[in-house]
């Protein structure tokens, strides 16, 4: 009993400074707590990825040996064991993970086991391509869905509203993979846009031509992301707007002669910002999660295609670096969305009752 009491006192004395800090600075304390949770989640995510990769039959050494056999070269068992030992693949997955984690915390992500190039070099350009593409897609989907939802909420019950609602429901129900295939078939049949690829020259060589070529090459990718995301975003935002427009305070504002644009934007729209911010965060997560399929189908040189190729080659260094970085980015995005909720809604105060 005395040991329990002593243990409780030690725990209480250890956590009491944090609770004092939380009472005084609730929002910074919330951010700190989310960061700690994020670190723990990333740790177990990395451990799980290593466990899954180790459970897959074969490894990169087996692929190298198979390629050498096809070329007519023989590899002895001693040479195979030496290759696995040099790459650390002869150790249990948790030992491999802690070795990788120790190097990563020192800023060393290792080298690609296939290309032997630094992982940071392999990721950087591909990551920029994915970030730019997903940012453009997020802005297009969010802006158009909000604009259309607000406009058609003023046309509720009309034939146009029914038609748009039906189209949004259909797009929301169609699998994203099918949309990607149909968009690619459209490009192949019409020849209006490249089916795959990326500008074959750098931005520095000709900035103006590169921007035009980039838009031409990525138009269908953004269009596919738009078609895949507009259905759910339009339906949810329209429903939120109609719910607000049916509230008594909106009727009161209108009877007082408040301008209609003020009713829509300064009152109704302001009261649906919370779910919009949350929905945008989930949309961003969906865009990054779907990058592997999107970039693989369109052969877009981004992070998704690089991850797919790394998984095929069982290049654990490249897989880990990509997944951990994108997972951290998404967790930061979710935490930022929660912080924005507190900024835009004065009723939300994290850490206060």
N, C-alpha and C positions, 0 to 999 in steps of 0.2 A: 504493500500500500504506500509506504513512504517513497519507494522508487517511482511509482506512478505520479504521485504528487510532485516530486522533484522534476520528473520529465515534463509534466504540464507547465510547471513554472518556467522551465528552460525554453519551451516552445513559445509560451506567452511572451516572455521577455525578448525572444528573437523576432517575433512578428509584430510586436507592439509599435516599433518605429514606423513600420509600413502603414499600419492603420491610422496612426497620427498624421502621417503624410497624406493618406487618402482623404481624411476629414478636412485637411487644409487645402489640398490641391486635388480635387476628385478627378478631373480630366487627365492630368499627367499621370496620376496613379493608375487610371484605367489603361492608358497607353503602355505604361510599364508592365502591367499585368498581361496585356495582350502579347507583348514582346516575349515575355517569359513562356507563355503558352505556345507561341509560335516556335520558339527554339526547341521546346520539348517535342512538339509535333513533327518538326523537321528531323529531329534525331531518330524518332521511331519510323518515320517514312523512309529515311535512308537505310535503316536496318532492314525494313521489309523489302525494299528494292534489292538489296544484296542477297537476301534470302531467296527471293523469287528467281533471280538470275542464276544462283547456284543450283536451284532445283531444276532448271532447264537442262535436258540431256545435252552433253557436249559442251565445248567452250571454244574460245578463239584459237587455242592451240590445235584442237581437232580440225578446225577449218583450215589452218595453215598446213597441217600434215596432209589433209585431203587434197589441197591444191598442189602440193609438191608431188604427191603420188600421181596426180593427173599429168604432171610434167615429166614423170619417169624417174623421180628422185625417191630414194628410200630413206626413211627416218627410223633410227633404232629406238628401242624403249628408253635407253639411257638419255638420248638426245631429247626425247619427248618429256621425260621427267625433268631434265635440266631447264627446258623452256618454261614449264609450269612453275618450277621453283623460282626462276628469274622474274617471272611476272607475279609471283605470290599466289598463284591459283591452287597451290597444293595445301593451303591453309584453310581452316573452317571459315565460313562466310563472315562470322562476327569478328574474327581476327583481321580479315581483309578490310572489313568496314572501318574498324578502329584505326587501322593504318591509313586508309584513305582519309578519314576524318582528321587525323592528326596533321597530315600534309595540307588538307584543305584549309584548316584553321591558320596555317602559316602562309596561305596565299598560293599554294602549289596544288593545282588541280590535276597534275600529272600530264601524260602525253596520250594521244590516241593509240590504242594497241594495234590498230591496222596501219594508219598513216604515219605513226611515230612523230606527228607534229604536236606542239603544245595544245592542250584542250582549250585554253583561253583564246588562242589564235583561231581555232576552228569554230568556236562559238560566237565570237564577237560580231563578225559581219552577218552571220545568219540570224543572230539575235536582233540586230538592228532592223533587218528586213521584216522579221515577224512583228516587232514592236510597231513599226511604221504601218504595216498592213492592218494590224488589229486596231490601232488607234484610229485610222481612217474609217474602218468598218464600224467601230463603236460610235464615232461622231455621226456618221451617216444614219445608222439605225436609230440612235437615240433622238437625233434632231427631227428626222422625218416622222418617226412614230409619235413624238409629242405634238408636232404640228398637225398631223392628220387626225390624231385623237381629239385634240382640242377643237379642230374644225368640225369634225363629224359629230361631236357631242352636241353641237348646235343644230344638227340636222337629224336628231334622234327620231326614229319612226318613219322617216322618208324612204323612198325607194333607193335612193343613193346610199343612205346609211345601211339599209338591209344588204345591198349588194356588196359594199365594202366589208361589212361584218362577215358575210359569207366567204369572201375571198381571204380575209385574215384568218378565219377558222380553218379554211382549207390549207393555207400555207403552214399554219401551226400544226396541222395533223400530218402533213407530208414528212416523211423521214428526211433528215438533212442530207444523208448520202444520196438519196434519189434526186434531190435538188441539184447537188453537185454534178451528178452524171448527166442530167438533162441540160444543165448550163453548158457543160462541155460538148454535148452533142449539138447544141445550138451553134457553138463556135465552129465545130467541125463542118456542119452543113452549110452555114452561111458564109464562112470565111471572113467575117467582119473583124474577128478578134483572134489573137494567137491562142491555140489550144493549150500550150504549155510554154514555159520559158521565162526569160527575164531579159532586160536590155543587155546586149552583148558588148557594151562599152561602158566606161566608168562615168560618174557624174563630173569628175574633174576635167575630163577630156572635152566635153561639150554639155554644159549644164542645161541649156535650153532644150536641146534635142533629147537629153536623158529624161527630163521631166515629162515631155510629150510621150516618149516611148514607154516610160514607167506607167503612166496613166492608161495607155493602150493595153499594156500587158496585164495590169492588175484590175482593170475595170470589171471583168467577169468574176474575179475572186471577191471583190467588194459586193458585186451584185448578188452572188451566191450567199454571202454572209447576211446581206440585207433581206433576201427572200427567206432565209432560215430564221431570222430573228424578228422580223417586222410583225409576223402574225401574233405571237404571244405578247410583245410589247404594246402593239396597237390595241388589242382587246383588253388588256389589263388597265392601260391608261385611260381608255374610253370609259370603262366601267367605273373607275375611280372618279372621273370628271362628272359622269352622270349622277353618281351617288352624292357628290358635293352639291351639284346644281339642284338636287331635290331637297336639300336641307332648308329648314325654316329661316336661317339667317340670310340665305340667298334671296328668298322671297321678300324678306324685310328690306334688304338692300335695294332691290328693284322697285319696291313700293315707295322708297324714299327718293327715287329718281337718280340713283347712282348710275353712271355710264356703264354700258354693257361690257366694254373692254376692261373696265376696272373690276367689275364683278368676276370676270373670267380670270384675269391674270393676277390681280392683287389680292383676291380672296380665295376663289375656288382652286386655282392652280397652286397657290402657295400652300394650301392645306393638303395637297397630295405630293408634296416634295419628298416626304419621308419614304413612302413606298417606291417612288421613282429612283431615289438614290440607292436604295437597297436592290431594286431590280437592275439598275445599271451595273452594280458590282457583280451580280450574278451573270449578267450578260457578258461582262468582260471575262469572267471565269470560263464561260461557255465558249467564247471565241478562242481563248488560248488552249482550252481542252480540245477543241475541234481542229486546231492548227495541223495536227499530225495527219488527219484524213484530208483536209483541204489542200495542204501543200504537197502531199504525196500524189494526189490525183492530178493536180495541175503542175507537178514538177517545179514548184516554186522553191527557190533556194533559201529556205528559212529554217527556224529552229525545229519546227515540226518534222520536216523531211530529214533533217540531220539526226533527230532522235530516232526516227523510224529506221534509218540506215544503221545507226549505232546498235539498236536492239537486234536487228538482223545479224550483224557481225558479232554480237555479244561483247561489244566494246564497253566494259563496265565503267571505265573512267569517263567516257563521253556521255553515257546514259545518266550516270549519277550527277554530273555537272549540269546537264540540261534540266533534268527533273527537279533537282534541288533548287536551282535558281528560279525556275518558273513557279514552283510551289511557293517559295518565299515571296516572289513578286505578287502572287495572287493573295496570299495571306496579308501582305501589307496593304493591298488594295481593299480587302474586306475591312481591315482595321481603319483605314482612311475613310471608308464609307460610314462606319460607326461614329467616327469623330465629326464628320460633316453633318450627321443627324443632330448632334448636340449643338453644332454651330447654327444650323438653320432653324432648329426647333427649341425655343427657350424652355419648353416643358421638360426636356430631357437633360438630366444632370446626373452623370455617372457617379456612383459612389454616395449619392445623397438619397435619403428616404423621402 
